[in-house]
Amino acid sequence: MNRRLFPRLVVVIATILAVGCNLPRLGISTSTPTPVLGIATEAFTPLPPSAELGAPENPLILALPPSASSQEAIESANLLASQFKERTGYTVVTILPDSEMALVEAFQKRNAHIALLDPYAYALAYQHETVKAAFAVLKDGKSQYGAQFLAQRKAGFTPFFNPLSETNTDDDPAIALAQFNDRKPCWSDERSLSGYVIPSGYLKSIGVTTKPAAFVEGHPTVVRSLYADGICEFGATYIDARKFPSLEDQFPDLMEQVIVIWRMPEIIPYDIFVFSSAMPQPMQDLFASAIPVIMQTTDGKSAFRTAYDIDEFQRVNDGFYAEFRALVDASAVDLASLLK
């Protein structure tokens, strides 16, 4: 492990109890864990090529989210590492990376094997062929969400959305959105998935070319800008930013004056739990089968919530995110610049 990438390294290896030829079991140790990857004193010495991945000499590395620096999150990750060891027989240690970029780089250097990535980090790591999607994080029972294109009613755009049924009235976005050609958009900010990256990629993917955009910093501000008139001609937000409380109070006729022209399908993901491509497929399958079992235990569910803010997820593969990745590519954003 390169200590430049992870100066805040947190590791845990619990006592291995070998009984006969059974797989070793891992228990939670009450003593201070032995730092096997080195912290702040010596450079990490590369392991010999003969060390099998998952062996005590070459452990699998479970990474926390960079923001999960609390003692409770660290202890929860350590508990998950021990649960993985107990249920798979492979030795697992935990690390705390400095940033999402550092975590992506760790996957490139095979210094991370199991982690939760935000959508941008996943897309970048996928481009490098270093990760495979394993589980989609669910929010309110959904793994993905959508976005909408808005415009002021008096601007004269034709809506292709029925507000009563909340469905688009045509199956072809090229027909609905061609009217945005050579028009000026309001985008939320350069990092917003639903307020810029995916809507702009969506337009580019169907051949719509717009004027230089106004970045107005926030979805409610996109709505306000359209209501005010003169700042931009259309915009994009999450569904439905027009119902933001302060907006409804400030502009009682907002829903009538700022209308939905088109709603995109729900293809924008929440965070994604991934495995390293360096893990053999049978090993990935073994860990994927262990995770739901751990989530069914009280301690396991609490640990996933505390360490990763995960209450629920579903099994997926990379094909599940194909359309999302295609629109990120179409947007031509610099993914590395968007990582925190």
TAQUINOR-V454282 format. One record per backbone hydrogen bond with DSSP energy under -1.0 kcal/mol. CO is the residue of the C=O (numbers start at 1). NH is the residue of the N-H. Records with the same first field share a line. If there is no record, write none. Layout:
CO->NH ; NH
//
This chain:
2->5 ; 6
15->27
17->25
19->22
25->17
34->36
48->51
52->55
54->91
55->58
58->54
60->93
61->113 ; 114
62->95
65->68
67->69
70->74
71->75
72->76
73->77
74->78
75->79
76->80
77->81
78->82
79->83
80->84
81->85
82->86
83->87
84->88
85->89
91->60
93->62
95->64
99->103
100->104
101->105
102->106
103->107
104->108
105->109
106->111
107->110
113->276
114->63
115->274
117->272
118->122
119->123
120->124
121->125
122->126
123->127
124->128
125->130
126->129
130->277
132->275
134->316
135->273
136->314
139->142
142->139
143->270
145->268
147->264
148->237
149->261 ; 262
150->235
151->259
152->155
153->156
160->169
162->166 ; 167
167->162
172->176
173->177
177->180
178->181
180->183
183->211
184->233 ; 234
185->214
186->236
187->216
188->217
189->192
192->197
193->198
195->188
196->200
197->201
198->202
199->203
200->204
201->205
203->208
204->207
209->182
214->187
218->222
219->223
220->224
221->225
222->226
223->227
224->228
225->229
234->186
235->150
237->148
238->241
240->243
241->244
244->247 ; 248
245->249
246->250
247->251
251->254
253->257
254->258
257->153
259->151
261->160
262->149
265->267
268->145
271->137
272->117
273->134 ; 135
274->115
275->132
276->279
280->284
281->285
282->286
283->287
284->288
285->289
286->290
287->291
290->294
291->295
292->296
294->297
297->301
298->302
299->303
300->304
301->305
302->306
303->307
304->308 ; 310
305->309
312->138
314->136
317->320
318->321
319->322
321->325
322->326
323->327
324->328
325->329
326->330
327->331
333->335
335->338
//
